[in-house]
Amino acid sequence: MKNKVGKILFGLIMILSVVGIAIIMVKDLTKKTDGRKPLPEDDLQTAIMQEMGTQELAGADSNPEVEEYFQALGYNTLKDDTPWCGAFVGFILKTNGYKISNQPLRARSYEDIDGEDLQFNTKVASKTAGVIPYHTVVVAWRESQSSGKGHVGFIAEDLGDKFRVAGGNQSNEVNDTYLLPKGRVTRVFNPVKSLT
């Protein structure tokens, strides 16, 4: 009787071992990419997703979560009625160990920071090589190319003639639904880690 129970237990252990190995193999397969770069270990997407839905408050009130973006960059008195797309990008990059702009509240200042530039074509509806969703930064002009005004965010998806952007101050909130025509894009880059 003891021998039979031992054999049954041994058989169950063997089955569970095989199932465990199969699960590990399947998990490893799902990590493989379709030619795109794998997401970095620090995974900016997680940081961005944690902020999704953060909104400005109406009137004189100010959302402490948006104020936290400013504070992380050394701007302790600003409220959510200040344009904050640059503050959001700066907050995400800085808190994850990446270099940020010297003027992180100015969206267009991200045209000048260190990063791995990606070539994109504003005239052809084609995908941009090297884009890592929720990691690659996109900078664009607003009103006119010479206005100095702009928008900055993270590419959520490359749609050929436009990017779907994850960012702050998009309809007064953090979302990933903003569609940015590539004709307004001034720079696309993958950020680099800060040495400090």
C-alpha positions as CSV (number, residue, x, y, z in Angstrom):
1,M,0.0,0.0,0.0
2,K,2.8,2.4,1.0
3,N,4.6,1.6,-2.3
4,K,1.5,2.4,-4.3
5,V,1.0,5.8,-2.6
6,G,4.7,6.5,-3.1
7,K,4.4,5.7,-6.9
8,I,1.2,7.9,-7.2
9,L,2.9,10.8,-5.4
10,F,6.0,10.4,-7.6
11,G,3.8,10.4,-10.7
12,L,2.0,13.5,-9.5
13,I,5.3,15.3,-8.8
14,M,6.6,14.4,-12.3
15,I,3.4,15.7,-14.0
16,L,3.5,18.9,-12.0
17,S,7.2,19.3,-12.9
18,V,6.4,18.9,-16.6
19,V,3.5,21.4,-16.4
20,G,5.8,23.9,-14.5
21,I,8.5,23.6,-17.2
22,A,5.8,24.1,-19.9
23,I,4.5,27.2,-18.2
24,I,8.0,28.7,-17.9
25,M,8.6,28.0,-21.6
26,V,5.4,29.7,-22.6
27,K,6.2,32.7,-20.5
28,D,9.7,33.0,-22.1
29,L,8.0,32.8,-25.6
30,T,5.7,35.7,-24.7
31,K,8.8,37.9,-23.8
32,K,10.1,37.6,-27.4
33,T,9.3,40.5,-29.7
34,D,8.3,40.8,-33.3
35,G,11.5,42.5,-34.3
36,R,10.9,45.6,-32.1
37,K,13.4,46.4,-29.3
38,P,12.3,44.8,-26.0
39,L,11.0,47.1,-23.3
40,P,13.7,48.3,-21.0
41,E,13.8,46.7,-17.5
42,D,12.7,49.9,-15.8
43,D,9.6,49.9,-18.1
44,L,8.4,53.5,-18.3
45,Q,5.0,52.2,-19.4
46,T,4.3,51.1,-15.9
47,A,5.1,54.5,-14.5
48,I,3.0,56.2,-17.2
49,M,0.0,53.8,-16.6
50,Q,0.1,54.6,-12.9
51,E,-0.6,58.2,-13.7
52,M,-3.4,57.6,-16.2
53,G,-6.6,59.5,-15.5
54,T,-4.9,62.2,-13.3
55,Q,-6.8,65.4,-14.1
56,E,-6.7,69.1,-13.5
57,L,-9.3,70.4,-11.0
58,A,-11.7,73.0,-12.1
59,G,-11.6,76.6,-10.8
60,A,-9.1,77.7,-8.1
61,D,-8.5,74.2,-6.8
62,S,-5.4,72.4,-7.9
63,N,-4.8,68.6,-8.1
64,P,-1.9,67.7,-5.7
65,E,-0.9,64.9,-8.1
66,V,-0.2,67.4,-10.9
67,E,1.5,69.6,-8.4
68,E,3.8,66.6,-7.5
69,Y,5.0,66.6,-11.2
70,F,6.2,70.2,-10.7
71,Q,7.6,69.6,-7.3
72,A,9.7,66.7,-8.5
73,L,11.4,69.1,-10.9
74,G,12.0,71.8,-8.3
75,Y,8.9,74.0,-9.0
76,N,7.2,74.0,-5.7
77,T,4.6,76.8,-6.1
78,L,3.0,75.9,-9.5
79,K,-0.6,74.7,-9.8
80,D,-2.4,72.6,-12.3
81,D,-3.5,75.6,-14.3
82,T,0.1,76.0,-15.5
83,P,0.8,74.1,-18.8
84,W,2.1,70.7,-17.6
85,C,2.8,68.3,-20.5
86,G,6.6,69.0,-20.0
87,A,6.3,68.6,-16.2
88,F,4.6,65.2,-16.7
89,V,7.4,64.0,-19.1
90,G,10.1,65.4,-16.8
91,F,8.5,63.7,-13.8
92,I,8.3,60.3,-15.5
93,L,11.8,60.5,-16.9
94,K,13.5,61.9,-13.7
95,T,11.8,59.5,-11.3
96,N,12.9,56.6,-13.5
97,G,16.5,57.7,-13.7
98,Y,16.5,59.4,-17.2
99,K,18.0,62.7,-18.3
100,I,15.5,65.6,-18.5
101,S,15.6,69.0,-20.1
102,N,17.3,72.0,-18.4
103,Q,13.9,73.7,-18.8
104,P,11.6,70.7,-18.2
105,L,8.3,72.7,-18.2
106,R,8.9,73.9,-21.8
107,A,7.7,71.2,-24.2
108,R,10.0,72.3,-27.0
109,S,13.1,72.2,-24.7
110,Y,13.0,68.4,-25.1
111,E,14.2,69.0,-28.7
112,D,17.7,69.6,-27.2
113,I,18.3,66.9,-24.6
114,D,20.5,63.8,-25.0
115,G,18.7,60.8,-26.5
116,E,18.8,58.3,-29.3
117,D,17.2,60.1,-32.2
118,L,14.9,58.2,-34.5
119,Q,14.3,59.1,-38.1
120,F,10.7,59.7,-39.0
121,N,9.1,60.8,-42.2
122,T,6.4,63.5,-42.0
123,K,5.5,63.1,-45.7
124,V,4.9,59.3,-45.9
125,A,2.4,57.4,-43.9
126,S,4.9,54.8,-42.6
127,K,6.0,53.4,-39.3
128,T,9.0,54.9,-37.6
129,A,11.7,52.3,-36.9
130,G,12.9,52.0,-33.3
131,V,9.8,53.2,-31.5
132,I,9.3,51.6,-28.1
133,P,5.7,52.1,-27.1
134,Y,5.3,54.1,-23.9
135,H,9.1,54.8,-23.8
136,T,9.9,56.8,-26.9
137,V,9.5,60.6,-26.5
138,V,7.9,62.8,-29.2
139,V,8.1,66.6,-29.4
140,A,5.8,68.7,-31.6
141,W,5.1,72.4,-32.4
142,R,1.8,74.0,-31.5
143,E,0.2,77.0,-33.3
144,S,3.1,77.4,-35.6
145,Q,6.6,76.0,-36.0
146,S,8.2,79.3,-35.0
147,S,5.9,80.0,-32.1
148,G,8.1,78.2,-29.5
149,K,5.0,76.6,-28.2
150,G,4.6,72.8,-28.3
151,H,3.6,69.5,-26.8
152,V,5.7,66.6,-25.5
153,G,4.7,63.1,-24.6
154,F,5.4,59.4,-25.1
155,I,4.5,57.5,-28.2
156,A,1.8,55.0,-27.3
157,E,1.3,53.8,-30.9
158,D,2.6,54.6,-34.4
159,L,-0.3,54.9,-36.8
160,G,1.6,55.7,-39.9
161,D,0.7,59.3,-40.5
162,K,0.3,60.2,-36.9
163,F,1.3,59.1,-33.4
164,R,-1.1,58.2,-30.6
165,V,0.5,60.0,-27.6
166,A,0.5,59.2,-23.9
167,G,1.0,62.4,-22.0
168,G,0.0,65.0,-19.5
169,N,-2.3,68.0,-20.0
170,Q,-4.0,66.3,-22.9
171,S,-7.6,67.5,-22.5
172,N,-6.5,68.5,-19.0
173,E,-5.6,65.0,-18.0
174,V,-3.1,62.2,-18.4
175,N,-4.3,59.9,-21.2
176,D,-3.0,58.0,-24.2
177,T,-5.7,59.1,-26.7
178,Y,-4.1,62.2,-28.2
179,L,-3.5,61.9,-32.0
180,L,-0.5,63.9,-33.2
181,P,0.0,64.4,-36.9
182,K,3.6,63.6,-37.9
183,G,3.7,66.9,-39.9
184,R,3.9,68.7,-36.5
185,V,6.6,66.5,-35.0
186,T,10.0,68.1,-34.4
187,R,11.8,65.3,-32.7
188,V,11.4,61.6,-31.8
189,F,13.9,60.0,-29.4
190,N,14.5,57.3,-26.9
191,P,15.7,58.8,-23.6
192,V,19.0,58.0,-22.0
193,K,19.8,57.3,-18.4
194,S,21.1,60.0,-16.2
195,L,24.6,59.6,-14.7
196,T,23.6,61.3,-11.5
